[in-house]
Amino acid sequence: MRPVPRRPVLAVPLLLLGCGTPDPTIDPVDVLARRSAALVAGDVDAAGEGYVDSARESLRRGDSRAVEAGLLEWAVEDLRGTDRLQGVLRVRVAGEGRASAGEFVAAWDGELRPTGGTAWPWDLGEVTTHVVDGGVVLAVGAAGPVSDQARDDLPGATARVDEVWGTDWPRGTGVVVVPSADDVVRLGGDAGSDAVAVGLDAVLADGRPAGVRVVLSVERFARLSATGRRVTLTHELVHVATRATPQQGEVPRWLSEGYADHVARLDLDVPAAELAAVVLGTVPDLPADDDFAGPDRQVAYAAAWTLVASAARVCGTPAVTALVRDVWAGGDLESTCAAHLGRSFEDVVATWRADVEGGLVGWTP
């Protein structure tokens, strides 16, 4: 699925003057620093200090679940505002190789009052965690067999991404299993997706991109075959890996989605024609970014996969991986195609269209 659009997060000095009437002896930065230390120490009572009384019981429930889930990091960065505070919330649990980021929003008048921001797994209910090679599975509520499947598949999916992309990514992914598509939406995903990579595209204090979590919906993911679940999880881990690289330029969605599908489907014993039946016999167009969220999203995904797979069939997967890395770093398609594929982008597209019109005869995934 499509990564959340990357947007820069700017450090803005905190202002304590303005519309509100905060107690000048209390600094919200200090309140949040104490909350961070208390949460990491597992002291949920102290973590609620500095918040209005009406919010503390709800905070305590969520904080208790977060601590039980293995919370290792909780900190607000880039805090800004006066009576309405905004910032970037950095969160990591045991098993995750990189903190993910969300939005922090609260009202401030000498005490904090939560008014919005990013939802986290423990905001949805009780969380059961299982740390495995490759990351951690966080099951919200009764996740059942889907959680078990994710635990079984995560190590192998991580290894497959390593083989193609390399190991220069966090390699400790949080996979959140939620009961329903509505829960996927609450965590920032798309209700129509079997799985989605979520997380605010922010640069954390160390200068590197924030991490990404994968969210699976039980009601959708359980309908997939074992092969489908493996492909879907690997696809999302490719997004996790690519987003760990600082993005300097615009990456067309067909390239990010097509590459993720190509890596996920490598060496699968599934006929290529079966995977791309929706585009066979046509003269396909390059999918626009909006096509991946529209009624013809299946056509867009099939077109993206066949285009990237066509380029890899001719030039090899390592060459396509190098191209993706260069485009992510700001290179344009023409120059990166010439540098890594030894062909013009126009030629790459023409070969792809001929492949699709010809029924993908002789192809292997």
Secondary structure, 3 states (H helix, E strand, C coil): CCCCCCCCCCCCCCCCCCCCCCCCCCCHHHHHHHHHHHHHHCCHHHHCCCECHHHHHHHHHHHHHHHHCCEEEEEEEEEEECCEEEEEEEEEECCCCCCEEEEEEEEECCCEEEEEECCCHHHCCCEEEEEECCEEEEEECCCCHHHHHHHHHHHHHHHHHHHHHCCCCCCCEEEEEECCHHHHHHCCCCCCCCEEEECCCCECCCCCECECEEEEEHHHHCCCCHHHHHHHHHHHHHHHHHCCCCCCCCCCHHHHHHHHHHHHHCCCCCCHHHHCCCCCCCCCCCCCHHHHHCCCHHHHHHHHHHHHHHHHHHHCHHHHHHHHHHHHCCCCHHHHHHHHHCCCHHHHHHHHHHHHHCCCCCCCC
